[in-house]
Amino acid sequence: MSDVLDPDLIAVRYTAYAQAGRYEEAVALLRDQIGHHLDDERLWFYLGSGLASTGELEESERAVREALNLAPTMLPALVLLSYVLGWLRRGDESVEAALQAAAEHPQEPSAHLAVASAHFYRRSSGTDLWTALQAALNAINLSAELEDAFALGSRAVDLLGRKDQALDLLRTGLAAHPNSAVLLQAAGIVDGGERVVGDRAPLLSSQLASNPFDDESAEDLRALAFRGLRRLFYLPWLQGLVFGVTSGLVLPHPAAAALVALGLTAAVSAFFFLSFRRLEGRLPRGYLRGELRSSPRALRAVKCAAAAEAWVSVSALWVALSGGSQLGAVALALTAVPVIASLHLLSQGQYPERFSAWPDADADARRAYWNNRVKIYLSTRRIAWAGLILGIAGMSVAGLSESDTPAAAGAGACLAALLWMARAAYLARLQLALGADNPFVVGRVLQKPAGRESSARRHGAWDAVAYTLRITLVPLILFIVGAGILVSNAMPE
């Protein structure tokens, strides 16, 4: 039988263990002693807190409820219960506990922060976001010391479409907490947040240097590195599209067309090299290469990107020297295949551990993975739109110049359309994988009060389907027109 320790001594030892991150030992201590102090709500709360830190959420809930049975208005216990219920995905109960904390302790900023968190992560309707924002502002008005309040408030108002207010909250929060990892991560989520903090890579590197076990900062830095690389993987696609635009002007002259093709290859290669070195310079020494070596899929993505560059360069030169060969133009359009493969492999390679453990991954891990894939999709939308415009522009130039060999322009249209249709298929797959947790529900639907929507989730899912159909329709028409030009080597009458 264990020795009975004084409750104050237990509290001191628990605090020391917790501050050192030794939560298993902290929980073991409390489990050993709690039977001797069943009427001590403070120790029940500590046990619940320790269990939450070790991921034993159901047991944590039971321990916290024991504390509340002894002290029904205990603020830390009410707040912790709200967070635990939220992690257990019991959003309504989480909100209820947080509201009780705020009602019992209206002058405590931590209670209002709990309300903000509970409503923000439940997000069943637009009202939740508005309530989360107001609760975060209440917490900030009571005390500017809670950096999480600034982060939650900025994310909530960003989802409500009020970008300027979101950025103002980030600026105010960072002025009060200039080294906050929480606000730094929020800046990576809020649209335009990097305009407030600048380049986040050195800041995240500094965070990891001071705390190598900061998993959130590590994942954020990895996402930044792969996002920079992903944008470079679009270069062969854009190179083929630019050649398609210029082909209508230079193809009557094979030598000039060849010079354009070789010039584009040289320019893209130089841009890739300089951009890659700049990306490496933003990251810790050897970080990017180490991350690529640690993921076989990412390495294959790099090889596919190199193959795409070689393919588009050879295809463009073939079209140029042949004076607009249809077969060469077909090869140019097929540049989309290695480009799509490289982007797909890189998005998988960003999460190699998730793929290796996929059969055993829990629902939250799978949901986080698919939500991160949505962020990947959205991070390159401007490049995709630029490419689509180039595909249309190529056909316009060929038509206005009355080119006798418009096959390359048709190939450019097909090249643009193929990648866009691949993006639409990718988006459709994300929607199927996410099901009821479709993140597109936080778009226009959640910017409206709940009373205007009978079901925010149903309408959000329908909006996502409609959006997918819209972004598929224009590329499909572009592909049909471009393929017609490519096959006939003539502009439509």
C-alpha positions, 0 to 999 in steps of 0.5 A: 500500500502506498504512503499517504501524502499531504495534498499540498505536497501532491499538488507541488509534485504534480505541478513539477511533473507537468511543467517538465512534460512528464504527464505519465508520472503526474497521472501515476502519482495522482492515481496512487493518491486519489483514493486517500483524498476522495473529497479533494476537488483540487486533486480530482481536477489535477488528475483530469488535467493530467489524463487530458494531457496523455490523451485519456479523454474519457477518464479525464471527463470522469475525473473532472466531473468528480471535481465538479461534484465536490465544487460545482462552480470550480472555474478551472474544472468547468473550463477543462470539461468544456475543452475535453468534451470538445476534443471528444467531439461532443460540441453541444455539451462542450458549449453548455459547460463553457456557458456555465463557466461564463455565467458563474464567473463573468469577469474571468477571461478564461471562461469567455475563452472557453465559450469562444473555443467551444462555439468555434470548434462546434461551428454547426451554424453561422451563429456559432462563429459570431458567438465565438468572435464576441466571446473572444473579444470579451476575453480580450477586453477583460485581459490581453494576456490570453493569446489564444483569444486573439488567435480564435477571434482572428480565425472566427472573423476570417471565416465570417469574411471580415478580412481586415478585422481578422488581420487587425486582431492578429496585429494587436495580438502579436503586439502584446505577444510578439513571440507567440507560437499560437498567433504565428500558426493562426497567421498561417491559417487566416487569409493574408495573415503572412502580411502581418507576420512576414515570412513565417519560416524563420520564426517557426525555425526559431520556435523549433530551435527553442522547443524541438518537441513543438509538433504544431510548429514542426508541422507548420514549417513542413507545410511551408516548405512543401507549399513553396516546392509545390508552386515550383512544380507548376512551372513546366505547366506554365512554360507549356502554356506560355509557349502556346500563347506565343506560338501563334506569333512565332510559328511561321518562323521555325528558328524564332519559335525554337529560340522562344522554346529554348529561352523559356526552358532557360528562364524556367530552369534558372527561376526554379534553381534560384527559387529553390535556393531561396526556399532553402535559405528561408529554412534551417540548413539542410531542412528541405533536402532532409524532408525530401529524403525522408519521404519516398513519395516526395522524392518521386514527386521531384523526379516527376517534376524533372521529367515534366520539365524535360518533356515540355522542353522537348515537346516545345522544341519539336513543335517549333522546329517542325513548324507546328507538328500536330504530333508534337502539339499532342506531346505538349498537351500531355505535359499535364500528366507528369505535372499532375503526378508530381503534385499528387505525389508531393501532397501525399509525401507531405504526410508520409507517417499518415500513409504508413499508419493509415489502416490504424488512423483514428477518425480525427487523424483522417479528418485532419489529413483531408482538411490539410489536403483542402489547404493544399488545394486552395494554396495554389488556386491563383496559379491555377487561374493564371494558367487557365487564362493563359490557355484561353489567351493562346487560342485568342492570339492564334485566332487574331493572328490568323495562324496557319498552324494553331495546333500548339495553341489548341495544345495549350488549351488542352494542357490548361484544361487537363490540370483543371479537370484533375483539380476538380477530380481532386476536390470531388475526392476530398468532398467524398472523404470528408462527408459531413465534415466538409470544410466548405461549410465555413464559406458563405453559408456560415457567414449567415445567421443560423435562422437563414439556413435550415441546415448549414452542413447540408447547404455547405455540402451542396455549395461545395458540389455546385462549386466543383461543377462550376470549376469543371464546366469551363475547363471541359469546354476549353478542352473540347475546343482546344482538342478540336483545334489540335486535331484539325490544326485549324481555328473553328469557323 
